[in-house]
């Protein structure tokens, strides 16, 4: 393009306008081309994005379908769990009801068991009271009866039952009455009988009189004028006094035993003492006194009563005869009657 400055002005402006129009056209074309490219590129990107979004949408649709299936499965499982839970709750309620029933039955059983155990203990106490009455009435054993009453009171105390107060009070009164009964010292009596038996062989029998030694007389000197005959007469009288002893007695004389019967007399005396000891062990007062009376009469009939040993044995027998081996014992039936009245009551 020739832009000659010497050319006329209108022509120059037309030329410049044409150049400018060309530039504008080129710019417009360039802009249009760039815009078209951008539109194409944007369209391509949009298509790719749409395709990607469609792919993502399809994948999400599949995942959503899977999620809905899983959700449906979870709902069904939840329904099953709900049913199981409701069933479990029903089972728990049934078990709770059964447990409550079992607790009530156990409580009733425990009450019955405690009541049965208590009644069994009371029946044991009743047997002790029966034993105490038997020992007192039949055996006259005050100590054994008191021991049975004490054991019965201990068992009643372990029950802690206020309604048994009257029974325990009756037991205390009966024990006090038993302990107040005077008891013979049987041990001392047995030792005394043993001593009598041991000394029996030393007591002198009537068949062995055991004469005291003859009195010693001092020979009186005779005068020489007495002569031979006087001295001989004096010697003869002294000899007679040494051989014969004359005594006065106001008792009838018992016949003397022959030697072969002396041992039998001693054995019979020992038998009477043994009978007294057996009666002592049995607590039989009548038999005890009867045996001692027989032993005392035996001493009087066959032994030398004037001998100190025989007199001591006779005195000891008389002392033992005064013992009461079975004094009357008090009545022990009140506590037993009260206990039986308690057991026969309707309920405790």
PyMOL commands that set and color helices and strands:
alter all, ss='L'
color gray80, all
select helices_A, chain A and resi 9-137+142-159+162-179+186-198+200-202+227-243+259-282+285-302+308-321+333-343
alter helices_A, ss='H'
color red, helices_A
deselect
rebuild
show_as cartoon
